[in-house]
């Protein structure tokens, strides 16, 4: 797993940190029995995902994998035979 770069991007780290803060806020307010604070924490969790997606679209996330031309040709040949 250390050999791959799965999740080692600014977009991933930022999204996860924001979501973690939201989980902490929601958990604290759940213990206090404050539904409004709980739902505010859940909104922060969702905000973490949105921020991560926006940062990825800005180029701060994992680059899309490029398929090797030989694999693309083999896939095209297999779909043509079917």
N, C-alpha and C positions, 0 to 999 in steps of 0.2 A: 504494500500500500504506500510505503514511503517513496517508491519509485515513480508513482503517478503524481500528477499535479491536481488531483481532484479536490476542489474546494479551496485551493491555496491562492485565492484572488482577493483583491480589495472588496469586490462586490459581495463575495460569499462571506468574508469576515464581517463586513459592516451589517449585512442583513441578519446574520446569526447573532451578533452582539445586540442589535436593536430588539430582535425577537426574545433573546434571553432576558433583557431588561423588562420587557413586557410580561414575560412569564413570572418574573419576580414580583412585579407590581400586582399582577392578578392574584398570585398566591398569597401575598400579604393581605390584600383586601378580602380574599376568601376567608382567611382565618379571622379577620375582624368582622366578618358577616356584613360587609358593605357591598351590595351588588353593583352600585354605580362605579365604584373604584375597580371592581373585578372586570367589568365590561370595558372600562377605560384601558386596563392592562391588555385585554384581548385585542383592542383596537391597535395598541402599540405593537403587538405581535404581528398583526396583519400588515402594519406599516413597515415592519422589517422586511417582509417579503416583497412589498412594492418597491422599497428603496433598493433592495438587491437586484430586482429586475430592471429598474431604471439604470442603475450603475452598469449592469451587464450590457444594456443597449447602448450605453455611452462608451463601450469598449474596455471597461475595467473588469470584465469577467473572463471566463475560460473561452479561448478562441474555438470556433467550430472546427471539428475534425474534417480534414480534406480526404476524400476517398481516393485511393490509389487508382490510376487509370486502368490497370490490369484487372482490378476487382470490379470496376464499373463495367468493363467490357464483358467479363464473365457473367455478371448479373444480367446484362442485356441479352446475352446469348441464351441463358437459361429461361428468361421470360419469353423469348421469341419461340423457343421450342414448345412451350406449354400451350 
